[in-house]
Amino acid sequence: MNTVLVLFGLAAICFIVLAILSRFDKKKSKTFYSIYTANGLLLVQKMEELFETNQTLPFLGYIKLYNEMFNTDIKTLDDFESATGISNYVDEPEGTLKNIAGEYLSTLAHDLSQRHTNQYEKLRTDNEQEAMEKYGLNIHNDEYVHERITRVDWLEEKTVTSSVSYSGYRYRIGYKLSYTFGSLNLIRNTTEYFKPVDRATLYVTNKRIIFTGTEKFENRTIDLDNILEFSIFKNGILLGKANGKKPLIIFSDYIEKPNRPPNKRDHLNRVTRVLERVLRGNQFEEILAD
C-alpha cells in the first residue's frame, strides 16, 4: 500500500513539473510579444483571432484594421511598423526578438491575405509552359495550376480482413457425425484504416488534383469531375470520389525552424478555398466579399 502511495505521489509530482515546464515553454515562445507597442499587441491578438476563426484580410488590410481599431490615419508601411513597434525588423539579425516579432506579424498578414485572394479574387494561373519551368510539372495545354503546397501527406483507405468465422447451431452425434441447424452465416472481421502512401507536393488545377510523391515517388491524380464531395477536418481533407476509395490529404500544422516565429502553416485553408472555387468554376472571376 505504501509503495502504491509513493508511486502515485511521484507520478503526481512529475505531472505538476511537466505542466509547469509546458507553461514556461509557452510563455518563452511568446517572449517576442514584448517588442510590440500596446496597440501593436492588440492588433496582433486581433489578427490571431481572425486566423483561428477562419477569416480573411485583403492585401494591406492590416493597416486598415489598425486604423479602425485605434482611430488613426496611417497610410504607409513604415508608419505602420513604427506604430506597432517593429520598425526595420528585416534588418535585425535572425533570431532576435524584433526580427521574430516582425516576421510573426508579417506572416499572419500574408496568410490572411492569401485566404482573401483564394476566396474572392482571380486565382493565379500557371499555364503549361510556366508549370514546367517553375515546378517541372507536365500538365495539359488547356490546364492551369491554381495552387501548389509542399510537404503534404497522402493516405488511402484500406480494408483488412483479420479472420473469418462461421455462425450456426451445431449438434454432434458420437465422434464422427456432425449436424448444423439453422442458416450458415459467414462473418468477416474487417478493419478499415488509412494507409500512408507518400509525402509529396500537391497541385490544384482547373481540371485535376495532382500529387507528386517525393519520398516513395508515388504519384496520384484525381479528375475534378470525379469528386462528389469533400469533408474538412482539423488538419486535412477527405475526398469523396465517384469511383475508387477515398483519399485523405493531411497538412502538417508546423514546420519547426530554429530562430523563427511560431506561425502555423495555413495550407489547409488555402487548398479548401481554391478547391471550392474550381469546383464551382468561378476561379477566373472576382467574387464580391461578404
C-alpha contacts under 8 A as a table, 3 or more apart, distances in Angstrom:
res1	aa1	res2	aa2	distance
1	M	4	V	5.14
1	M	5	L	6.36
2	N	5	L	5.08
2	N	6	V	6.15
3	T	6	V	5.07
3	T	7	L	6.18
4	V	7	L	5.16
4	V	8	F	6.04
5	L	8	F	4.99
5	L	9	G	6.00
6	V	9	G	5.02
6	V	10	L	6.19
7	L	10	L	5.08
7	L	11	A	6.13
8	F	11	A	5.10
8	F	12	A	6.17
9	G	12	A	5.08
9	G	13	I	6.22
10	L	13	I	5.08
10	L	14	C	6.18
11	A	14	C	5.11
11	A	15	F	6.17
12	A	15	F	5.08
12	A	16	I	6.27
13	I	16	I	5.14
13	I	17	V	6.17
14	C	17	V	5.10
14	C	18	L	6.08
15	F	18	L	5.18
15	F	19	A	6.13
16	I	19	A	5.06
16	I	20	I	6.21
17	V	20	I	5.12
17	V	21	L	6.14
18	L	21	L	5.05
18	L	22	S	5.94
19	A	22	S	5.05
19	A	23	R	6.16
20	I	23	R	5.13
20	I	24	F	6.09
21	L	24	F	4.88
21	L	25	D	6.06
22	S	25	D	5.10
22	S	26	K	6.27
23	R	26	K	5.14
23	R	27	K	6.26
24	F	27	K	5.14
24	F	28	K	5.97
25	D	28	K	4.89
25	D	29	S	5.98
26	K	29	S	5.14
26	K	30	K	6.61
27	K	30	K	5.34
27	K	31	T	6.38
28	K	31	T	5.24
29	S	32	F	7.63
29	S	262	P	7.52
30	K	33	Y	5.70
31	T	34	S	6.02
31	T	97	L	7.53
32	F	35	I	5.62
32	F	36	Y	7.81
32	F	97	L	4.92
32	F	98	K	6.83
32	F	100	I	6.61
32	F	101	A	5.41
33	Y	36	Y	5.75
33	Y	41	L	6.78
33	Y	101	A	6.73
34	S	37	T	7.83
35	I	85	G	6.10
35	I	86	I	7.12
35	I	97	L	6.89
35	I	98	K	6.07
35	I	101	A	6.72
36	Y	39	N	7.69
36	Y	40	G	5.11
36	Y	41	L	5.35
36	Y	84	T	5.51
36	Y	85	G	4.68
36	Y	86	I	6.78
36	Y	101	A	7.46
37	T	40	G	4.76
37	T	41	L	6.07
37	T	83	A	7.07
37	T	84	T	5.24
37	T	85	G	5.20
38	A	41	L	5.37
38	A	42	L	6.48
38	A	84	T	7.85
39	N	42	L	5.10
39	N	43	L	6.19
39	N	70	F	7.61
39	N	83	A	7.68
39	N	84	T	6.51
40	G	43	L	5.07
40	G	44	V	6.24
40	G	83	A	6.85
40	G	84	T	3.96
40	G	85	G	6.70
41	L	44	V	5.05
41	L	45	Q	6.18
41	L	84	T	7.37
42	L	45	Q	5.16
42	L	46	K	6.18
43	L	46	K	5.02
43	L	47	M	6.19
43	L	65	L	7.92
43	L	66	Y	6.48
43	L	69	M	7.90
44	V	47	M	5.05
44	V	48	E	6.13
44	V	105	L	6.57
45	Q	48	E	4.98
45	Q	49	E	6.24
46	K	49	E	5.02
46	K	50	L	6.35
47	M	50	L	4.98
47	M	51	F	6.13
47	M	108	L	6.93
47	M	109	A	7.67
48	E	51	F	4.95
48	E	52	E	6.16
48	E	108	L	7.35
49	E	52	E	5.19
49	E	53	T	6.11
50	L	53	T	5.25
50	L	54	N	6.29
50	L	55	Q	5.05
50	L	56	T	6.82
50	L	112	L	7.92
51	F	54	N	5.45
51	F	55	Q	5.99
51	F	56	T	7.39
51	F	108	L	7.51
51	F	112	L	6.68
52	E	55	Q	7.70
54	N	269	N	7.65
55	Q	112	L	7.18
55	Q	115	R	7.80
56	T	112	L	4.72
56	T	113	S	6.29
56	T	115	R	5.65
56	T	116	H	5.11
57	L	60	L	7.89
57	L	61	G	5.33
57	L	62	Y	7.01
57	L	109	A	7.49
57	L	112	L	5.09
57	L	113	S	5.04
57	L	115	R	7.57
57	L	116	H	5.85
58	P	61	G	4.89
58	P	112	L	7.26
58	P	113	S	4.83
58	P	114	Q	7.96
58	P	116	H	5.57
58	P	117	T	7.25
59	F	62	Y	7.88
59	F	109	A	7.99
59	F	110	H	7.83
59	F	113	S	5.22
60	L	63	I	5.78
60	L	64	K	7.24
60	L	109	A	7.73
60	L	113	S	7.84
61	G	64	K	5.11
61	G	65	L	6.10
61	G	109	A	7.99
61	G	113	S	7.70
62	Y	65	L	4.84
62	Y	66	Y	6.09
62	Y	109	A	6.61
63	I	66	Y	5.06
63	I	67	N	6.31
63	I	74	I	6.99
63	I	75	K	7.40
63	I	77	L	7.92
63	I	80	F	6.72
64	K	67	N	5.11
64	K	68	E	6.21
65	L	68	E	5.11
65	L	69	M	6.10
66	Y	69	M	5.13
66	Y	70	F	6.15
66	Y	71	N	7.92
66	Y	72	T	7.50
67	N	70	F	5.43
67	N	71	N	5.15
67	N	72	T	4.56
67	N	73	D	5.75
67	N	74	I	6.51
68	E	71	N	5.35
68	E	72	T	7.12
74	I	79	D	6.34
74	I	80	F	6.37
75	K	79	D	7.17
75	K	80	F	7.60
76	T	79	D	5.36
76	T	80	F	6.33
77	L	80	F	4.95
77	L	81	E	6.15
78	D	81	E	5.21
78	D	82	S	6.21
78	D	87	S	6.97
79	D	82	S	5.06
79	D	83	A	6.09
80	F	83	A	5.08
80	F	84	T	6.25
81	E	84	T	5.23
81	E	85	G	6.00
81	E	86	I	5.04
81	E	87	S	4.81
81	E	88	N	7.70
82	S	85	G	5.21
82	S	86	I	6.11
82	S	87	S	4.92
83	A	86	I	7.96
84	T	87	S	7.94
86	I	89	Y	5.46
86	I	98	K	6.16
86	I	99	N	7.82
86	I	101	A	6.96
86	I	102	G	5.50
88	N	91	D	5.58
88	N	92	E	7.10
89	Y	92	E	5.22
89	Y	98	K	5.69
89	Y	99	N	4.81
89	Y	101	A	7.96
89	Y	102	G	5.62
89	Y	103	E	7.86
90	V	93	P	7.96
90	V	99	N	6.25
90	V	102	G	7.47
91	D	99	N	7.83
92	E	96	T	6.82
92	E	98	K	6.95
92	E	99	N	5.54
93	P	96	T	5.92
93	P	99	N	6.76
94	E	99	N	6.04
94	E	100	I	7.38
94	E	259	N	6.46
94	E	260	R	7.60
95	G	99	N	6.42
95	G	100	I	6.19
95	G	258	P	7.84
95	G	259	N	4.17
95	G	260	R	6.34
96	T	99	N	5.29
96	T	100	I	6.21
96	T	259	N	7.69
97	L	100	I	5.11
97	L	101	A	5.98
98	K	101	A	5.02
98	K	102	G	6.05
99	N	102	G	5.22
99	N	103	E	6.08
100	I	103	E	5.13
100	I	104	Y	5.95
100	I	259	N	7.47
100	I	260	R	6.07
100	I	261	P	5.17
101	A	104	Y	5.13
101	A	105	L	6.33
101	A	261	P	7.18
102	G	105	L	5.34
102	G	106	S	6.04
103	E	106	S	4.98
103	E	107	T	5.94
103	E	260	R	7.93
103	E	261	P	6.54
104	Y	107	T	5.26
104	Y	108	L	6.27
104	Y	261	P	5.36
104	Y	262	P	7.29
104	Y	263	N	6.49
105	L	108	L	5.17
105	L	109	A	6.23
106	S	109	A	5.10
106	S	110	H	6.12
107	T	110	H	4.93
107	T	111	D	6.07
107	T	263	N	7.15
108	L	111	D	5.29
108	L	112	L	6.20
108	L	263	N	7.48
109	A	112	L	5.30
109	A	113	S	6.04
110	H	113	S	5.04
110	H	114	Q	6.01
111	D	114	Q	5.02
111	D	115	R	6.24
111	D	266	D	6.60
112	L	115	R	5.18
112	L	116	H	6.40
113	S	116	H	5.00
113	S	117	T	6.25
114	Q	117	T	4.99
114	Q	118	N	6.13
114	Q	270	R	7.15
115	R	118	N	5.20
115	R	119	Q	6.09
115	R	269	N	6.89
115	R	270	R	5.85
115	R	273	R	7.36
116	H	119	Q	5.17
116	H	120	Y	5.83
116	H	121	E	7.23
117	T	120	Y	5.50
117	T	121	E	4.80
117	T	122	K	7.22
117	T	123	L	7.10
118	N	121	E	6.26
118	N	122	K	7.60
118	N	123	L	6.24
118	N	270	R	6.54
118	N	273	R	5.74
118	N	274	V	5.61
119	Q	273	R	5.53
119	Q	274	V	6.99
119	Q	277	R	7.30
119	Q	287	I	7.60
120	Y	286	E	5.89
120	Y	287	I	4.54
120	Y	288	L	6.54
120	Y	289	A	6.16
121	E	283	Q	7.91
121	E	285	E	6.76
121	E	286	E	4.76
121	E	287	I	6.12
122	K	283	Q	5.84
122	K	284	F	4.92
122	K	285	E	5.24
122	K	286	E	5.49
123	L	146	H	6.01
123	L	274	V	7.88
123	L	283	Q	5.63
123	L	284	F	6.20
124	R	145	V	7.39
124	R	146	H	5.25
124	R	147	E	7.63
125	T	144	Y	5.13
125	T	145	V	5.52
125	T	146	H	5.40
126	D	129	Q	7.84
126	D	130	E	5.35
126	D	131	A	5.66
126	D	144	Y	5.18
126	D	145	V	4.93
126	D	146	H	6.84
127	N	130	E	5.25
127	N	131	A	5.90
127	N	141	N	7.31
127	N	142	D	7.72
127	N	143	E	6.39
127	N	144	Y	4.74
127	N	145	V	6.64
128	E	131	A	5.28
128	E	132	M	6.38
128	E	138	N	6.92
128	E	139	I	5.61
128	E	140	H	6.28
128	E	141	N	5.46
128	E	142	D	7.62
128	E	143	E	6.68
128	E	144	Y	6.79
129	Q	132	M	5.27
129	Q	133	E	6.20
130	E	133	E	5.04
130	E	134	K	5.84
131	A	134	K	5.35
131	A	135	Y	5.51
131	A	136	G	6.43
131	A	137	L	5.42
131	A	138	N	6.94
131	A	139	I	7.35
131	A	144	Y	7.99
131	A	145	V	6.99
132	M	135	Y	5.52
132	M	136	G	4.16
132	M	137	L	4.72
132	M	138	N	5.83
132	M	139	I	7.95
133	E	136	G	5.85
133	E	137	L	7.94
134	K	137	L	7.93
139	I	143	E	6.29
139	I	144	Y	7.79
140	H	143	E	5.08
143	E	205	T	6.60
143	E	206	N	6.11
143	E	207	K	6.50
144	Y	205	T	5.28
144	Y	206	N	5.86
144	Y	207	K	7.97
145	V	148	R	7.46
145	V	203	Y	6.68
145	V	204	V	5.98
145	V	205	T	4.33
145	V	206	N	6.98
146	H	203	Y	7.54
146	H	204	V	5.70
146	H	205	T	5.28
146	H	206	N	7.17
146	H	274	V	7.30
147	E	203	Y	5.65
147	E	204	V	5.14
147	E	205	T	7.04
147	E	271	V	7.07
147	E	274	V	7.17
148	R	201	T	7.03
148	R	202	L	5.67
148	R	203	Y	4.58
148	R	204	V	6.60
149	I	152	V	6.98
149	I	201	T	5.66
149	I	202	L	5.16
149	I	203	Y	6.60
149	I	267	H	6.82
150	T	200	A	6.31
150	T	201	T	4.32
150	T	202	L	6.32
151	R	199	R	5.98
151	R	200	A	5.46
151	R	201	T	5.99
151	R	251	F	7.42
151	R	252	S	7.60
152	V	199	R	5.44
152	V	200	A	5.26
152	V	201	T	6.00
152	V	202	L	6.60
152	V	249	I	6.93
152	V	250	I	6.00
152	V	251	F	5.33
152	V	252	S	7.18
153	D	196	P	7.14
153	D	197	V	7.58
153	D	198	D	6.03
153	D	199	R	4.48
153	D	200	A	6.38
153	D	249	I	5.80
153	D	250	I	5.00
153	D	251	F	6.56
154	W	196	P	6.06
154	W	197	V	5.62
154	W	198	D	5.75
154	W	199	R	6.36
154	W	200	A	7.54
154	W	211	F	7.98
154	W	247	P	6.94
154	W	248	L	5.97
154	W	249	I	4.85
154	W	250	I	6.45
155	L	194	F	5.59
155	L	195	K	5.17
155	L	196	P	4.24
155	L	197	V	5.29
155	L	198	D	7.47
155	L	247	P	5.69
155	L	248	L	4.98
155	L	249	I	6.33
155	L	250	I	7.82
156	E	194	F	5.15
156	E	195	K	5.34
156	E	196	P	6.59
156	E	197	V	6.82
156	E	245	K	7.03
156	E	246	K	6.40
156	E	247	P	4.57
156	E	248	L	6.10
157	E	192	E	6.98
157	E	193	Y	5.77
157	E	194	F	4.42
157	E	195	K	6.34
157	E	245	K	5.93
157	E	246	K	5.94
157	E	247	P	6.32
157	E	248	L	7.71
158	K	192	E	5.61
158	K	193	Y	5.43
158	K	194	F	5.81
158	K	195	K	6.49
159	T	190	T	6.60
159	T	191	T	5.66
159	T	192	E	4.44
159	T	193	Y	6.60
160	V	190	T	5.39
160	V	191	T	5.25
160	V	192	E	6.40
161	T	164	V	7.69
161	T	188	R	6.50
161	T	189	N	5.71
161	T	190	T	4.31
161	T	191	T	6.55
162	S	188	R	7.71
162	S	189	N	5.70
162	S	190	T	5.92
162	S	191	T	7.54
163	S	188	R	6.17
163	S	189	N	5.42
163	S	190	T	7.59
164	V	186	L	7.18
164	V	187	I	5.79
164	V	188	R	4.73
164	V	189	N	6.24
165	S	186	L	6.22
165	S	187	I	5.23
165	S	188	R	6.56
166	Y	184	L	6.77
166	Y	185	N	5.62
166	Y	186	L	4.95
166	Y	187	I	5.93
167	S	184	L	5.98
167	S	185	N	5.20
167	S	186	L	6.77
167	S	187	I	7.46
168	G	180	T	6.65
168	G	181	F	6.54
168	G	182	G	5.86
168	G	183	S	6.17
168	G	184	L	5.49
168	G	185	N	6.87
169	Y	180	T	5.35
169	Y	181	F	5.02
169	Y	182	G	6.23
170	R	178	S	7.09
170	R	179	Y	5.71
170	R	180	T	4.11
170	R	181	F	6.10
171	Y	178	S	5.91
171	Y	179	Y	5.07
171	Y	180	T	5.92
171	Y	181	F	7.55
172	R	175	Y	7.47
172	R	176	K	7.94
172	R	177	L	6.13
172	R	178	S	4.43
172	R	179	Y	6.12
173	I	176	K	6.87
173	I	177	L	5.19
173	I	178	S	5.99
173	I	179	Y	7.90
174	G	177	L	6.45
194	F	248	L	7.43
197	V	216	K	7.92
197	V	218	E	6.93
198	D	213	G	5.70
198	D	214	T	7.19
198	D	215	E	6.28
198	D	216	K	5.92
198	D	217	F	7.28
198	D	218	E	6.20
199	R	213	G	5.84
199	R	214	T	6.06
199	R	215	E	6.20
199	R	216	K	7.89
200	A	211	F	6.43
200	A	212	T	5.42
200	A	213	G	4.24
200	A	214	T	4.95
200	A	215	E	7.29
201	T	211	F	5.85
201	T	212	T	5.40
201	T	213	G	6.65
201	T	214	T	7.38
202	L	209	I	7.22
202	L	210	I	5.81
202	L	211	F	4.74
202	L	212	T	6.65
203	Y	209	I	5.79
203	Y	210	I	4.99
203	Y	211	F	6.43
204	V	207	K	7.98
204	V	208	R	6.22
204	V	209	I	4.78
204	V	210	I	6.46
204	V	271	V	7.73
204	V	274	V	7.60
204	V	275	L	7.16
205	T	208	R	5.29
205	T	209	I	6.32
205	T	210	I	7.86
205	T	278	V	7.84
206	N	224	L	7.86
206	N	278	V	5.88
207	K	223	D	6.04
207	K	224	L	5.62
207	K	225	D	7.83
208	R	221	T	6.55
208	R	222	I	5.46
208	R	223	D	4.43
208	R	224	L	5.13
209	I	221	T	5.56
209	I	222	I	5.15
209	I	223	D	6.53
209	I	224	L	6.95
210	I	219	N	7.71
210	I	220	R	6.02
210	I	221	T	4.54
210	I	222	I	6.67
211	F	219	N	5.44
211	F	220	R	4.94
211	F	221	T	6.08
212	T	217	F	6.88
212	T	218	E	6.66
212	T	219	N	4.64
212	T	220	R	6.69
213	G	216	K	6.14
213	G	217	F	4.15
213	G	218	E	4.66
213	G	219	N	5.27
214	T	217	F	5.14
214	T	218	E	7.59
215	E	218	E	7.91
222	I	226	N	6.91
222	I	227	I	7.74
223	D	226	N	5.35
223	D	227	I	7.15
224	L	227	I	5.37
224	L	279	L	6.97
225	D	228	L	7.82
226	N	241	K	5.45
226	N	242	A	5.32
226	N	243	N	7.08
227	I	230	F	7.62
227	I	239	L	6.83
227	I	240	G	5.86
227	I	241	K	4.51
227	I	242	A	6.26
228	L	239	L	7.89
228	L	240	G	5.52
228	L	241	K	5.37
228	L	242	A	6.09
229	E	239	L	6.23
229	E	240	G	4.98
229	E	241	K	7.13
230	F	237	I	6.49
230	F	238	L	5.49
230	F	239	L	4.46
230	F	240	G	5.59
231	S	237	I	5.62
231	S	238	L	5.05
231	S	239	L	6.55
231	S	240	G	7.86
232	I	236	G	6.17
232	I	237	I	4.74
232	I	238	L	6.57
232	I	272	T	7.93
233	F	236	G	5.17
233	F	237	I	6.00
233	F	238	L	7.80
235	N	250	I	5.87
235	N	251	F	5.60
235	N	252	S	6.85
235	N	253	D	7.17
235	N	268	L	6.81
236	G	248	L	6.98
236	G	249	I	5.33
236	G	250	I	4.28
236	G	251	F	5.66
236	G	268	L	6.45
237	I	248	L	5.84
237	I	249	I	5.23
237	I	250	I	6.72
237	I	268	L	7.85
237	I	272	T	8.00
238	L	246	K	6.69
238	L	247	P	6.05
238	L	248	L	4.55
238	L	249	I	6.41
239	L	246	K	5.57
239	L	247	P	5.71
239	L	248	L	6.47
240	G	245	K	7.89
240	G	246	K	5.41
240	G	247	P	7.69
241	K	244	G	6.52
241	K	245	K	7.14
241	K	246	K	6.29
251	F	267	H	6.73
251	F	268	L	6.22
252	S	255	I	7.52
252	S	265	R	7.16
253	D	264	K	5.48
253	D	265	R	5.19
253	D	266	D	7.51
254	Y	262	P	7.94
254	Y	263	N	7.24
254	Y	264	K	5.19
254	Y	265	R	5.52
255	I	264	K	7.98
255	I	265	R	7.51
256	E	262	P	7.81
257	K	260	R	5.67
266	D	269	N	5.66
266	D	270	R	6.52
267	H	270	R	4.96
267	H	271	V	6.09
268	L	271	V	5.35
268	L	272	T	6.15
269	N	272	T	5.36
269	N	273	R	6.23
270	R	273	R	5.46
270	R	274	V	6.36
271	V	274	V	5.14
271	V	275	L	5.89
272	T	275	L	5.05
272	T	276	E	6.04
273	R	276	E	5.22
273	R	277	R	6.31
274	V	277	R	5.06
274	V	278	V	6.24
274	V	283	Q	7.66
275	L	278	V	5.31
275	L	279	L	6.07
276	E	279	L	5.31
276	E	280	R	6.28
277	R	280	R	5.20
277	R	281	G	6.06
277	R	282	N	5.64
277	R	283	Q	5.23
278	V	281	G	4.71
278	V	282	N	6.32
278	V	283	Q	5.51
280	R	283	Q	7.85
281	G	284	F	7.86
282	N	285	E	5.44
